[in-house]
Amino acid sequence: MISKKFLALTVMCTVAAMSLTGCGTSKSYNDGTYTGKSSVYENDGEGDGYGEVSITIEGGKITECEFNTYEADGTLKDEDYGKQNGEIANKDFYSKAQKALLGSKEYAKLLVETGDYHSIDAISGATISYDQFMEAVANALDEAEK
């Protein structure tokens, strides 16, 4: 005979498992390419800017993702990010900026690998970009949702 404690524990575990899996309410997406943009982050010039993502969905799955970050004025953050007037005025600042840029590029790769942006953790040194990525992806996937 099944005890009441065992039955109660079984029910609790089943409910917990269903809440973790979303009870089958996973979203589905239309095939196509979608873009999303984050809001502009501003903090006295350090890390200021926004992110844009382009996501390609085929067969309902994310097959490609590109993520770029931009200065608040719209300048793409690239190998010059962290320089002042085209020169490396502060080697530590430039190094930090480039580390953040490299880390931000990993987010797009991780999204294609996992297919779920909620399962992606922030990368040390690229946490501002992480917030921008998450917001931009959410905006793009809102457009793709069936």
N, CA, C and O atoms as CSV, one atom per row, in Angstrom:
chain,resi,resn,atom,element,x,y,z
A,1,MET,N,N,0.842,-1.178,0.000
A,1,MET,CA,C,0.000,0.000,0.000
A,1,MET,C,C,0.892,1.248,0.000
A,1,MET,O,O,1.923,1.279,0.672
A,2,ILE,N,N,0.495,2.261,-0.747
A,2,ILE,CA,C,1.277,3.505,-0.856
A,2,ILE,C,C,0.942,4.412,0.313
A,2,ILE,O,O,-0.227,4.670,0.599
A,3,SER,N,N,1.982,4.897,0.989
A,3,SER,CA,C,1.752,5.794,2.119
A,3,SER,C,C,1.359,7.184,1.629
A,3,SER,O,O,1.657,7.563,0.496
A,4,LYS,N,N,0.686,7.939,2.499
A,4,LYS,CA,C,0.273,9.299,2.148
A,4,LYS,C,C,1.490,10.191,1.932
A,4,LYS,O,O,1.470,11.069,1.070
A,5,LYS,N,N,2.546,9.970,2.709
A,5,LYS,CA,C,3.769,10.765,2.563
A,5,LYS,C,C,4.390,10.524,1.189
A,5,LYS,O,O,4.787,11.469,0.507
A,6,PHE,N,N,4.473,9.251,0.787
A,6,PHE,CA,C,5.055,8.915,-0.513
A,6,PHE,C,C,4.231,9.535,-1.636
A,6,PHE,O,O,4.790,10.073,-2.591
A,7,LEU,N,N,2.912,9.462,-1.526
A,7,LEU,CA,C,2.030,10.013,-2.539
A,7,LEU,C,C,2.189,11.541,-2.615
A,7,LEU,O,O,2.271,12.109,-3.704
A,8,ALA,N,N,2.230,12.191,-1.459
A,8,ALA,CA,C,2.396,13.640,-1.428
A,8,ALA,C,C,3.735,14.047,-2.032
A,8,ALA,O,O,3.810,15.021,-2.781
A,9,LEU,N,N,4.793,13.304,-1.707
A,9,LEU,CA,C,6.119,13.592,-2.255
A,9,LEU,C,C,6.140,13.396,-3.760
A,9,LEU,O,O,6.749,14.188,-4.481
A,10,THR,N,N,5.490,12.363,-4.236
A,10,THR,CA,C,5.421,12.099,-5.671
A,10,THR,C,C,4.709,13.236,-6.394
A,10,THR,O,O,5.166,13.686,-7.445
A,11,VAL,N,N,3.598,13.700,-5.843
A,11,VAL,CA,C,2.847,14.805,-6.442
A,11,VAL,C,C,3.698,16.071,-6.459
A,11,VAL,O,O,3.738,16.777,-7.466
A,12,MET,N,N,4.375,16.360,-5.353
A,12,MET,CA,C,5.222,17.556,-5.289
A,12,MET,C,C,6.344,17.493,-6.315
A,12,MET,O,O,6.633,18.494,-6.972
A,13,CYS,N,N,6.973,16.353,-6.462
A,13,CYS,CA,C,8.057,16.205,-7.438
A,13,CYS,C,C,7.542,16.359,-8.861
A,13,CYS,O,O,8.209,16.963,-9.701
A,14,THR,N,N,6.364,15.818,-9.135
A,14,THR,CA,C,5.772,15.929,-10.470
A,14,THR,C,C,5.466,17.392,-10.794
A,14,THR,O,O,5.759,17.860,-11.895
A,15,VAL,N,N,4.884,18.106,-9.848
A,15,VAL,CA,C,4.579,19.525,-10.055
A,15,VAL,C,C,5.859,20.314,-10.266
A,15,VAL,O,O,5.912,21.175,-11.144
A,16,ALA,N,N,6.881,20.039,-9.486
A,16,ALA,CA,C,8.160,20.744,-9.637
A,16,ALA,C,C,8.769,20.464,-11.005
A,16,ALA,O,O,9.263,21.383,-11.660
A,17,ALA,N,N,8.741,19.231,-11.437
A,17,ALA,CA,C,9.302,18.874,-12.746
A,17,ALA,C,C,8.531,19.545,-13.868
A,17,ALA,O,O,9.130,20.006,-14.839
A,18,MET,N,N,7.213,19.608,-13.751
A,18,MET,CA,C,6.398,20.252,-14.783
A,18,MET,C,C,6.692,21.736,-14.853
A,18,MET,O,O,6.725,22.304,-15.944
A,19,SER,N,N,6.906,22.378,-13.711
A,19,SER,CA,C,7.193,23.815,-13.731
A,19,SER,C,C,8.554,24.091,-14.342
A,19,SER,O,O,8.745,25.128,-14.977
A,20,LEU,N,N,9.496,23.188,-14.164
A,20,LEU,CA,C,10.818,23.376,-14.751
A,20,LEU,C,C,10.804,23.176,-16.259
A,20,LEU,O,O,11.572,23.819,-16.975
A,21,THR,N,N,9.950,22.303,-16.743
A,21,THR,CA,C,9.898,22.043,-18.180
A,21,THR,C,C,8.900,22.936,-18.885
A,21,THR,O,O,8.801,22.900,-20.112
A,22,GLY,N,N,8.162,23.733,-18.143
A,22,GLY,CA,C,7.229,24.654,-18.760
A,22,GLY,C,C,5.898,24.012,-19.131
A,22,GLY,O,O,5.095,24.629,-19.830
A,23,CYS,N,N,5.654,22.806,-18.686
A,23,CYS,CA,C,4.403,22.101,-18.931
A,23,CYS,C,C,4.041,22.050,-20.406
A,23,CYS,O,O,2.862,22.088,-20.756
A,24,GLY,N,N,5.031,21.965,-21.266
A,24,GLY,CA,C,4.751,21.870,-22.687
A,24,GLY,C,C,4.398,23.192,-23.333
A,24,GLY,O,O,3.886,23.204,-24.452
A,25,THR,N,N,4.653,24.304,-22.668
A,25,THR,CA,C,4.284,25.601,-23.213
A,25,THR,C,C,5.465,26.270,-23.912
A,25,THR,O,O,5.521,27.497,-23.994
A,26,SER,N,N,6.400,25.481,-24.411
A,26,SER,CA,C,7.538,26.077,-25.094
A,26,SER,C,C,7.046,26.823,-26.320
A,26,SER,O,O,6.103,26.396,-26.985
A,27,LYS,N,N,7.679,27.914,-26.604
A,27,LYS,CA,C,7.279,28.759,-27.716
A,27,LYS,C,C,7.779,28.168,-29.020
A,27,LYS,O,O,8.797,27.477,-29.062
A,28,SER,N,N,7.054,28.450,-30.067
A,28,SER,CA,C,7.508,28.050,-31.391
A,28,SER,C,C,7.670,29.311,-32.236
A,28,SER,O,O,6.992,30.317,-32.028
A,29,TYR,N,N,8.582,29.223,-33.186
A,29,TYR,CA,C,8.950,30.394,-33.962
A,29,TYR,C,C,8.806,30.143,-35.451
A,29,TYR,O,O,9.013,29.029,-35.933
A,30,ASN,N,N,8.448,31.192,-36.168
A,30,ASN,CA,C,8.377,31.153,-37.620
A,30,ASN,C,C,9.783,31.177,-38.191
A,30,ASN,O,O,10.665,31.847,-37.655
A,31,ASP,N,N,9.991,30.452,-39.271
A,31,ASP,CA,C,11.279,30.490,-39.952
A,31,ASP,C,C,11.507,31.879,-40.547
A,31,ASP,O,O,10.566,32.561,-40.954
A,32,GLY,N,N,12.764,32.275,-40.587
A,32,GLY,CA,C,13.120,33.581,-41.146
A,32,GLY,C,C,14.285,34.176,-40.391
A,32,GLY,O,O,14.867,33.533,-39.517
A,33,THR,N,N,14.620,35.403,-40.729
A,33,THR,CA,C,15.686,36.130,-40.049
A,33,THR,C,C,15.069,37.324,-39.337
A,33,THR,O,O,14.316,38.099,-39.926
A,34,TYR,N,N,15.399,37.455,-38.075
A,34,TYR,CA,C,14.796,38.479,-37.226
A,34,TYR,C,C,15.897,39.281,-36.528
A,34,TYR,O,O,16.949,38.746,-36.180
A,35,THR,N,N,15.635,40.557,-36.335
A,35,THR,CA,C,16.600,41.401,-35.649
A,35,THR,C,C,15.977,41.968,-34.383
A,35,THR,O,O,14.763,42.147,-34.282
A,36,GLY,N,N,16.839,42.241,-33.435
A,36,GLY,CA,C,16.411,42.856,-32.191
A,36,GLY,C,C,17.484,43.801,-31.707
A,36,GLY,O,O,18.669,43.608,-31.980
A,37,LYS,N,N,17.070,44.807,-30.997
A,37,LYS,CA,C,17.992,45.827,-30.494
A,37,LYS,C,C,17.711,46.042,-29.017
A,37,LYS,O,O,16.562,46.014,-28.575
A,38,SER,N,N,18.784,46.258,-28.260
A,38,SER,CA,C,18.623,46.562,-26.838
A,38,SER,C,C,18.478,48.066,-26.656
A,38,SER,O,O,18.723,48.847,-27.575
A,39,SER,N,N,18.084,48.445,-25.479
A,39,SER,CA,C,18.084,49.862,-25.146
A,39,SER,C,C,19.530,50.315,-24.953
A,39,SER,O,O,20.433,49.489,-24.824
A,40,VAL,N,N,19.741,51.613,-24.934
A,40,VAL,CA,C,21.088,52.166,-24.792
A,40,VAL,C,C,21.474,52.174,-23.316
A,40,VAL,O,O,20.729,52.660,-22.466
A,41,TYR,N,N,22.653,51.626,-23.031
A,41,TYR,CA,C,23.227,51.635,-21.685
A,41,TYR,C,C,24.140,52.848,-21.592
A,41,TYR,O,O,24.969,53.071,-22.474
A,42,GLU,N,N,23.993,53.629,-20.534
A,42,GLU,CA,C,24.863,54.790,-20.338
A,42,GLU,C,C,25.381,54.809,-18.909
A,42,GLU,O,O,24.620,54.718,-17.946
A,43,ASN,N,N,26.725,54.933,-18.798
A,43,ASN,CA,C,27.362,54.942,-17.488
A,43,ASN,C,C,28.656,55.744,-17.557
A,43,ASN,O,O,29.740,55.174,-17.431
A,44,ASP,N,N,28.562,57.022,-17.749
A,44,ASP,CA,C,29.727,57.914,-17.785
A,44,ASP,C,C,30.783,57.484,-18.795
A,44,ASP,O,O,31.978,57.663,-18.558
A,45,GLY,N,N,30.356,56.922,-19.909
A,45,GLY,CA,C,31.290,56.591,-20.978
A,45,GLY,C,C,31.919,55.222,-20.910
A,45,GLY,O,O,32.525,54.795,-21.893
A,46,GLU,N,N,31.810,54.513,-19.813
A,46,GLU,CA,C,32.436,53.186,-19.703
A,46,GLU,C,C,31.426,52.096,-20.049
A,46,GLU,O,O,30.545,51.765,-19.256
A,47,GLY,N,N,31.576,51.552,-21.242
A,47,GLY,CA,C,30.685,50.507,-21.703
A,47,GLY,C,C,29.399,51.027,-22.328
A,47,GLY,O,O,28.516,50.240,-22.667
A,48,ASP,N,N,29.283,52.339,-22.482
A,48,ASP,CA,C,28.067,52.902,-23.054
A,48,ASP,C,C,27.777,52.308,-24.424
A,48,ASP,O,O,28.692,51.986,-25.182
A,49,GLY,N,N,26.508,52.170,-24.728
A,49,GLY,CA,C,26.119,51.710,-26.046
A,49,GLY,C,C,24.938,50.770,-25.999
A,49,GLY,O,O,24.205,50.701,-25.012
A,50,TYR,N,N,24.772,50.045,-27.096
A,50,TYR,CA,C,23.653,49.114,-27.225
A,50,TYR,C,C,24.083,47.919,-28.056
A,50,TYR,O,O,25.154,47.917,-28.663
A,51,GLY,N,N,23.236,46.909,-28.072
A,51,GLY,CA,C,23.528,45.705,-28.835
A,51,GLY,C,C,22.433,45.421,-29.845
A,51,GLY,O,O,21.268,45.759,-29.634
A,52,GLU,N,N,22.823,44.794,-30.947
A,52,GLU,CA,C,21.878,44.354,-31.964
A,52,GLU,C,C,22.168,42.908,-32.309
A,52,GLU,O,O,23.323,42.495,-32.420
A,53,VAL,N,N,21.103,42.149,-32.477
A,53,VAL,CA,C,21.236,40.743,-32.803
A,53,VAL,C,C,20.444,40.448,-34.075
A,53,VAL,O,O,19.394,41.037,-34.330
A,54,SER,N,N,20.977,39.524,-34.857
A,54,SER,CA,C,20.274,38.995,-36.025
A,54,SER,C,C,20.221,37.484,-35.841
A,54,SER,O,O,21.250,36.826,-35.688
A,55,ILE,N,N,19.000,36.942,-35.858
A,55,ILE,CA,C,18.792,35.521,-35.601
A,55,ILE,C,C,18.094,34.894,-36.805
A,55,ILE,O,O,17.087,35.411,-37.290
A,56,THR,N,N,18.638,33.776,-37.280
A,56,THR,CA,C,18.000,33.014,-38.346
A,56,THR,C,C,17.397,31.757,-37.754
A,56,THR,O,O,18.050,31.019,-37.015
A,57,ILE,N,N,16.134,31.526,-38.094
A,57,ILE,CA,C,15.408,30.351,-37.611
A,57,ILE,C,C,15.017,29.507,-38.814
A,57,ILE,O,O,14.402,29.994,-39.764
A,58,GLU,N,N,15.384,28.240,-38.754
A,58,GLU,CA,C,15.018,27.280,-39.805
A,58,GLU,C,C,14.464,26.032,-39.141
A,58,GLU,O,O,15.065,25.506,-38.205
A,59,GLY,N,N,13.336,25.563,-39.613
A,59,GLY,CA,C,12.710,24.392,-39.011
A,59,GLY,C,C,12.336,24.617,-37.564
A,59,GLY,O,O,12.297,23.674,-36.774
A,60,GLY,N,N,12.060,25.865,-37.211
A,60,GLY,CA,C,11.693,26.213,-35.834
A,60,GLY,C,C,12.861,26.314,-34.878
A,60,GLY,O,O,12.663,26.562,-33.688
A,61,LYS,N,N,14.097,26.123,-35.379
A,61,LYS,CA,C,15.282,26.172,-34.517
A,61,LYS,C,C,16.206,27.311,-34.925
A,61,LYS,O,O,16.264,27.691,-36.094
A,62,ILE,N,N,16.919,27.845,-33.956
A,62,ILE,CA,C,17.893,28.905,-34.220
A,62,ILE,C,C,19.120,28.272,-34.871
A,62,ILE,O,O,19.793,27.435,-34.270
A,63,THR,N,N,19.400,28.684,-36.108
A,63,THR,CA,C,20.528,28.105,-36.844
A,63,THR,C,C,21.697,29.070,-36.989
A,63,THR,O,O,22.835,28.644,-37.189
A,64,GLU,N,N,21.423,30.360,-36.892
A,64,GLU,CA,C,22.478,31.365,-36.999
A,64,GLU,C,C,22.167,32.526,-36.066
A,64,GLU,O,O,21.007,32.847,-35.806
A,65,CYS,N,N,23.226,33.142,-35.574
A,65,CYS,CA,C,23.057,34.321,-34.735
A,65,CYS,C,C,24.291,35.201,-34.884
A,65,CYS,O,O,25.424,34.720,-34.875
A,66,GLU,N,N,24.051,36.477,-35.020
A,66,GLU,CA,C,25.138,37.454,-35.038
A,66,GLU,C,C,24.787,38.535,-34.030
A,66,GLU,O,O,23.664,39.041,-34.006
A,67,PHE,N,N,25.756,38.881,-33.204
A,67,PHE,CA,C,25.550,39.902,-32.183
A,67,PHE,C,C,26.658,40.931,-32.285
A,67,PHE,O,O,27.842,40.594,-32.253
A,68,ASN,N,N,26.264,42.182,-32.409
A,68,ASN,CA,C,27.218,43.282,-32.451
A,68,ASN,C,C,26.842,44.313,-31.415
A,68,ASN,O,O,25.667,44.518,-31.112
A,69,THR,N,N,27.857,44.957,-30.879
A,69,THR,CA,C,27.625,46.040,-29.936
A,69,THR,C,C,28.114,47.340,-30.553
A,69,THR,O,O,29.048,47.365,-31.355
A,70,TYR,N,N,27.456,48.414,-30.154
A,70,TYR,CA,C,27.712,49.730,-30.732
A,70,TYR,C,C,27.882,50.763,-29.632
A,70,TYR,O,O,27.298,50.646,-28.555
A,71,GLU,N,N,28.688,51.772,-29.916
A,71,GLU,CA,C,28.782,52.933,-29.031
A,71,GLU,C,C,27.414,53.614,-29.045
A,71,GLU,O,O,26.610,53.361,-29.941
A,72,ALA,N,N,27.147,54.461,-28.076
A,72,ALA,CA,C,25.866,55.155,-28.004
A,72,ALA,C,C,25.599,55.981,-29.263
A,72,ALA,O,O,24.444,56.205,-29.625
A,73,ASP,N,N,26.681,56.442,-29.943
A,73,ASP,CA,C,26.517,57.240,-31.164
A,73,ASP,C,C,26.333,56.388,-32.417
A,73,ASP,O,O,26.218,56.935,-33.514
A,74,GLY,N,N,26.301,55.061,-32.280
A,74,GLY,CA,C,26.090,54.171,-33.418
A,74,GLY,C,C,27.355,53.599,-34.026
A,74,GLY,O,O,27.277,52.838,-34.990
A,75,THR,N,N,28.526,53.943,-33.490
A,75,THR,CA,C,29.793,53.408,-33.987
A,75,THR,C,C,29.950,51.961,-33.537
A,75,THR,O,O,29.817,51.652,-32.353
A,76,LEU,N,N,30.234,51.073,-34.497
A,76,LEU,CA,C,30.436,49.658,-34.186
A,76,LEU,C,C,31.636,49.495,-33.263
A,76,LEU,O,O,32.691,50.085,-33.497
A,77,LYS,N,N,31.474,48.695,-32.219
A,77,LYS,CA,C,32.593,48.378,-31.339
A,77,LYS,C,C,33.405,47.284,-32.025
A,77,LYS,O,O,32.915,46.173,-32.229
A,78,ASP,N,N,34.647,47.606,-32.378
A,78,ASP,CA,C,35.512,46.675,-33.098
A,78,ASP,C,C,36.929,46.752,-32.536
A,78,ASP,O,O,37.104,47.082,-31.363
A,79,GLU,N,N,37.925,46.459,-33.336
A,79,GLU,CA,C,39.309,46.461,-32.843
A,79,GLU,C,C,39.774,47.828,-32.345
A,79,GLU,O,O,40.804,47.921,-31.678
A,80,ASP,N,N,39.034,48.881,-32.659
A,80,ASP,CA,C,39.373,50.216,-32.158
A,80,ASP,C,C,38.651,50.566,-30.860
A,80,ASP,O,O,38.919,51.602,-30.250
A,81,TYR,N,N,37.743,49.702,-30.447
A,81,TYR,CA,C,37.000,49.967,-29.222
A,81,TYR,C,C,37.959,50.030,-28.040
A,81,TYR,O,O,38.747,49.111,-27.815
A,82,GLY,N,N,37.885,51.110,-27.298
A,82,GLY,CA,C,38.763,51.323,-26.147
A,82,GLY,C,C,39.915,52.260,-26.437
A,82,GLY,O,O,40.641,52.664,-25.528
A,83,LYS,N,N,40.085,52.610,-27.717
A,83,LYS,CA,C,41.117,53.590,-28.079
A,83,LYS,C,C,40.547,54.990,-27.924
A,83,LYS,O,O,39.333,55.192,-27.948
A,84,GLN,N,N,41.443,55.947,-27.765
A,84,GLN,CA,C,41.039,57.347,-27.693
A,84,GLN,C,C,41.701,58.088,-28.844
A,84,GLN,O,O,42.927,58.149,-28.934
A,85,ASN,N,N,40.883,58.647,-29.718
A,85,ASN,CA,C,41.376,59.344,-30.915
A,85,ASN,C,C,42.257,58.433,-31.761
A,85,ASN,O,O,43.263,58.870,-32.320
A,86,GLY,N,N,41.870,57.161,-31.850
A,86,GLY,CA,C,42.598,56.211,-32.676
A,86,GLY,C,C,43.871,55.663,-32.063
A,86,GLY,O,O,44.571,54.882,-32.707
A,87,GLU,N,N,44.185,56.045,-30.855
A,87,GLU,CA,C,45.413,55.612,-30.180
A,87,GLU,C,C,45.080,54.900,-28.863
A,87,GLU,O,O,44.059,55.170,-28.230
A,88,ILE,N,N,45.962,53.996,-28.479
A,88,ILE,CA,C,45.815,53.334,-27.181
A,88,ILE,C,C,46.424,54.255,-26.132
A,88,ILE,O,O,47.627,54.224,-25.873
A,89,ALA,N,N,45.562,55.075,-25.535
A,89,ALA,CA,C,46.025,56.027,-24.522
A,89,ALA,C,C,46.169,55.349,-23.167
A,89,ALA,O,O,47.041,55.713,-22.378
A,90,ASN,N,N,45.336,54.388,-22.900
A,90,ASN,CA,C,45.347,53.677,-21.632
A,90,ASN,C,C,45.283,52.183,-21.949
A,90,ASN,O,O,44.227,51.654,-22.296
A,91,LYS,N,N,46.422,51.519,-21.826
A,91,LYS,CA,C,46.525,50.111,-22.194
A,91,LYS,C,C,45.554,49.230,-21.409
A,91,LYS,O,O,44.971,48.307,-21.976
A,92,ASP,N,N,45.372,49.496,-20.121
A,92,ASP,CA,C,44.457,48.701,-19.302
A,92,ASP,C,C,43.011,48.863,-19.776
A,92,ASP,O,O,42.267,47.886,-19.870
A,93,PHE,N,N,42.624,50.104,-20.073
A,93,PHE,CA,C,41.263,50.349,-20.537
A,93,PHE,C,C,41.022,49.679,-21.891
A,93,PHE,O,O,39.972,49.077,-22.112
A,94,TYR,N,N,41.989,49.787,-22.784
A,94,TYR,CA,C,41.857,49.164,-24.108
A,94,TYR,C,C,41.759,47.646,-23.971
A,94,TYR,O,O,40.933,47.013,-24.627
A,95,SER,N,N,42.592,47.074,-23.129
A,95,SER,CA,C,42.571,45.629,-22.912
A,95,SER,C,C,41.221,45.176,-22.358
A,95,SER,O,O,40.665,44.169,-22.796
A,96,LYS,N,N,40.709,45.924,-21.400
A,96,LYS,CA,C,39.415,45.607,-20.797
A,96,LYS,C,C,38.298,45.705,-21.852
A,96,LYS,O,O,37.418,44.846,-21.908
A,97,ALA,N,N,38.339,46.734,-22.667
A,97,ALA,CA,C,37.323,46.927,-23.703
A,97,ALA,C,C,37.362,45.795,-24.725
A,97,ALA,O,O,36.316,45.298,-25.144
A,98,GLN,N,N,38.555,45.391,-25.123
A,98,GLN,CA,C,38.683,44.318,-26.106
A,98,GLN,C,C,38.268,42.967,-25.518
A,98,GLN,O,O,37.701,42.128,-26.219
A,99,LYS,N,N,38.550,42.762,-24.243
A,99,LYS,CA,C,38.120,41.526,-23.578
A,99,LYS,C,C,36.592,41.459,-23.550
A,99,LYS,O,O,36.006,40.403,-23.787
A,100,ALA,N,N,35.965,42.578,-23.265
A,100,ALA,CA,C,34.504,42.626,-23.257
A,100,ALA,C,C,33.949,42.351,-24.649
A,100,ALA,O,O,32.943,41.655,-24.792
A,101,LEU,N,N,34.589,42.885,-25.658
A,101,LEU,CA,C,34.156,42.671,-27.036
A,101,LEU,C,C,34.260,41.202,-27.439
A,101,LEU,O,O,33.342,40.660,-28.055
A,102,LEU,N,N,35.363,40.563,-27.097
A,102,LEU,CA,C,35.532,39.139,-27.404
A,102,LEU,C,C,34.505,38.286,-26.665
A,102,LEU,O,O,33.936,37.350,-27.227
A,103,GLY,N,N,34.282,38.620,-25.415
A,103,GLY,CA,C,33.287,37.882,-24.631
A,103,GLY,C,C,31.897,38.024,-25.216
A,103,GLY,O,O,31.126,37.065,-25.236
A,104,SER,N,N,31.574,39.211,-25.690
A,104,SER,CA,C,30.235,39.439,-26.239
A,104,SER,C,C,29.993,38.613,-27.491
A,104,SER,O,O,28.855,38.231,-27.764
A,105,LYS,N,N,31.036,38.329,-28.255
A,105,LYS,CA,C,30.894,37.523,-29.475
A,105,LYS,C,C,30.529,36.073,-29.146
A,105,LYS,O,O,29.933,35.384,-29.973
A,106,GLU,N,N,30.881,35.612,-27.956
A,106,GLU,CA,C,30.574,34.240,-27.550
A,106,GLU,C,C,29.077,34.014,-27.354
A,106,GLU,O,O,28.588,32.898,-27.525
A,107,TYR,N,N,28.355,35.068,-26.998
A,107,TYR,CA,C,26.931,34.905,-26.732
A,107,TYR,C,C,26.179,34.370,-27.952
A,107,TYR,O,O,25.312,33.506,-27.818
A,108,ALA,N,N,26.507,34.876,-29.128
A,108,ALA,CA,C,25.833,34.416,-30.349
A,108,ALA,C,C,26.117,32.933,-30.593
A,108,ALA,O,O,25.214,32.176,-30.949
A,109,LYS,N,N,27.362,32.524,-30.402
A,109,LYS,CA,C,27.717,31.113,-30.585
A,109,LYS,C,C,26.957,30.229,-29.599
A,109,LYS,O,O,26.460,29.162,-29.961
A,110,LEU,N,N,26.873,30.677,-28.367
A,110,LEU,CA,C,26.176,29.898,-27.342
A,110,LEU,C,C,24.688,29.773,-27.642
A,110,LEU,O,O,24.085,28.737,-27.361
A,111,LEU,N,N,24.093,30.810,-28.208
A,111,LEU,CA,C,22.674,30.738,-28.538
A,111,LEU,C,C,22.415,29.682,-29.611
A,111,LEU,O,O,21.447,28.928,-29.516
A,112,VAL,N,N,23.265,29.624,-30.622
A,112,VAL,CA,C,23.101,28.617,-31.670
A,112,VAL,C,C,23.310,27.218,-31.088
A,112,VAL,O,O,22.584,26.284,-31.432
A,113,GLU,N,N,24.295,27.076,-30.212
A,113,GLU,CA,C,24.572,25.767,-29.602
A,113,GLU,C,C,23.426,25.280,-28.724
A,113,GLU,O,O,23.031,24.117,-28.804
A,114,THR,N,N,22.894,26.166,-27.888
A,114,THR,CA,C,21.890,25.756,-26.909
A,114,THR,C,C,20.461,25.892,-27.417
A,114,THR,O,O,19.579,25.129,-27.024
A,115,GLY,N,N,20.239,26.863,-28.290
A,115,GLY,CA,C,18.890,27.126,-28.784
A,115,GLY,C,C,18.004,27.830,-27.783
A,115,GLY,O,O,16.831,28.082,-28.059
A,116,ASP,N,N,18.553,28.153,-26.614
A,116,ASP,CA,C,17.757,28.763,-25.547
A,116,ASP,C,C,18.574,29.851,-24.868
A,116,ASP,O,O,19.543,29.559,-24.168
A,117,TYR,N,N,18.191,31.090,-25.072
A,117,TYR,CA,C,18.983,32.177,-24.485
A,117,TYR,C,C,18.885,32.231,-22.968
A,117,TYR,O,O,19.748,32.818,-22.316
A,118,HIS,N,N,17.857,31.634,-22.399
A,118,HIS,CA,C,17.739,31.604,-20.942
A,118,HIS,C,C,18.791,30.705,-20.296
A,118,HIS,O,O,19.055,30.834,-19.100
A,119,SER,N,N,19.390,29.807,-21.054
A,119,SER,CA,C,20.385,28.899,-20.497
A,119,SER,C,C,21.813,29.444,-20.622
A,119,SER,O,O,22.770,28.771,-20.240
A,120,ILE,N,N,21.953,30.642,-21.146
A,120,ILE,CA,C,23.278,31.241,-21.338
A,120,ILE,C,C,23.632,32.086,-20.121
A,120,ILE,O,O,22.848,32.931,-19.689
A,121,ASP,N,N,24.807,31.850,-19.581
A,121,ASP,CA,C,25.291,32.624,-18.440
A,121,ASP,C,C,26.161,33.777,-18.918
A,121,ASP,O,O,26.734,33.735,-20.007
A,122,ALA,N,N,26.249,34.798,-18.089
A,122,ALA,CA,C,27.100,35.946,-18.397
A,122,ALA,C,C,28.565,35.516,-18.388
A,122,ALA,O,O,28.970,34.654,-17.608
A,123,ILE,N,N,29.340,36.128,-19.262
A,123,ILE,CA,C,30.771,35.869,-19.361
A,123,ILE,C,C,31.501,36.984,-18.616
A,123,ILE,O,O,31.223,38.166,-18.819
A,124,SER,N,N,32.428,36.596,-17.762
A,124,SER,CA,C,33.188,37.568,-16.991
A,124,SER,C,C,33.847,38.581,-17.925
A,124,SER,O,O,34.502,38.213,-18.901
A,125,GLY,N,N,33.667,39.838,-17.615
A,125,GLY,CA,C,34.238,40.909,-18.427
A,125,GLY,C,C,33.307,41.409,-19.515
A,125,GLY,O,O,33.592,42.413,-20.168
A,126,ALA,N,N,32.177,40.703,-19.716
A,126,ALA,CA,C,31.228,41.093,-20.760
A,126,ALA,C,C,29.797,41.081,-20.218
A,126,ALA,O,O,28.867,40.645,-20.896
A,127,THR,N,N,29.641,41.565,-18.994
A,127,THR,CA,C,28.316,41.508,-18.378
A,127,THR,C,C,27.375,42.586,-18.906
A,127,THR,O,O,26.170,42.350,-18.986
A,128,ILE,N,N,27.879,43.742,-19.263
A,128,ILE,CA,C,27.019,44.766,-19.862
A,128,ILE,C,C,26.508,44.247,-21.204
A,128,ILE,O,O,25.329,44.396,-21.525
A,129,SER,N,N,27.399,43.638,-21.984
A,129,SER,CA,C,27.005,43.060,-23.271
A,129,SER,C,C,25.990,41.942,-23.072
A,129,SER,O,O,25.102,41.759,-23.905
A,130,TYR,N,N,26.107,41.202,-21.993
A,130,TYR,CA,C,25.165,40.121,-21.696
A,130,TYR,C,C,23.749,40.679,-21.568
A,130,TYR,O,O,22.811,40.147,-22.162
A,131,ASP,N,N,23.599,41.739,-20.800
A,131,ASP,CA,C,22.282,42.345,-20.628
A,131,ASP,C,C,21.745,42.844,-21.969
A,131,ASP,O,O,20.562,42.690,-22.269
A,132,GLN,N,N,22.622,43.442,-22.765
A,132,GLN,CA,C,22.209,43.925,-24.082
A,132,GLN,C,C,21.810,42.756,-24.987
A,132,GLN,O,O,20.821,42.838,-25.714
A,133,PHE,N,N,22.577,41.679,-24.940
A,133,PHE,CA,C,22.285,40.495,-25.742
A,133,PHE,C,C,20.927,39.910,-25.368
A,133,PHE,O,O,20.099,39.637,-26.237
A,134,MET,N,N,20.708,39.722,-24.083
A,134,MET,CA,C,19.459,39.121,-23.625
A,134,MET,C,C,18.249,39.953,-24.063
A,134,MET,O,O,17.241,39.404,-24.506
A,135,GLU,N,N,18.356,41.251,-23.938
A,135,GLU,CA,C,17.252,42.129,-24.334
A,135,GLU,C,C,17.040,42.087,-25.850
A,135,GLU,O,O,15.903,42.003,-26.314
A,136,ALA,N,N,18.124,42.146,-26.618
A,136,ALA,CA,C,18.018,42.132,-28.075
A,136,ALA,C,C,17.434,40.807,-28.574
A,136,ALA,O,O,16.603,40.801,-29.482
A,137,VAL,N,N,17.866,39.685,-27.986
A,137,VAL,CA,C,17.346,38.375,-28.386
A,137,VAL,C,C,15.866,38.275,-28.062
A,137,VAL,O,O,15.082,37.797,-28.882
A,138,ALA,N,N,15.479,38.714,-26.889
A,138,ALA,CA,C,14.063,38.673,-26.512
A,138,ALA,C,C,13.231,39.474,-27.513
A,138,ALA,O,O,12.148,39.040,-27.905
A,139,ASN,N,N,13.723,40.623,-27.924
A,139,ASN,CA,C,13.003,41.448,-28.899
A,139,ASN,C,C,12.912,40.757,-30.257
A,139,ASN,O,O,11.865,40.800,-30.903
A,140,ALA,N,N,13.989,40.126,-30.691
A,140,ALA,CA,C,13.994,39.424,-31.981
A,140,ALA,C,C,13.036,38.223,-31.932
A,140,ALA,O,O,12.267,38.004,-32.868
A,141,LEU,N,N,13.085,37.462,-30.859
A,141,LEU,CA,C,12.234,36.276,-30.761
A,141,LEU,C,C,10.752,36.642,-30.596
A,141,LEU,O,O,9.878,35.867,-30.983
A,142,ASP,N,N,10.470,37.804,-30.030
A,142,ASP,CA,C,9.082,38.267,-29.971
A,142,ASP,C,C,8.537,38.431,-31.387
A,142,ASP,O,O,7.374,38.124,-31.652
A,143,GLU,N,N,9.378,38.914,-32.288
A,143,GLU,CA,C,8.977,39.090,-33.680
A,143,GLU,C,C,8.781,37.742,-34.384
A,143,GLU,O,O,7.935,37.617,-35.269
A,144,ALA,N,N,9.558,36.745,-33.990
A,144,ALA,CA,C,9.522,35.437,-34.634
A,144,ALA,C,C,8.450,34.512,-34.101
A,144,ALA,O,O,8.142,33.490,-34.715
A,145,GLU,N,N,7.877,34.866,-32.958
A,145,GLU,CA,C,6.928,33.968,-32.296
A,145,GLU,C,C,5.672,33.760,-33.130
A,145,GLU,O,O,5.123,34.701,-33.702
A,146,LYS,N,N,5.230,32.508,-33.187
A,146,LYS,CA,C,4.009,32.136,-33.934
A,146,LYS,C,C,2.783,32.565,-33.170
A,146,LYS,O,O,1.662,32.344,-33.628
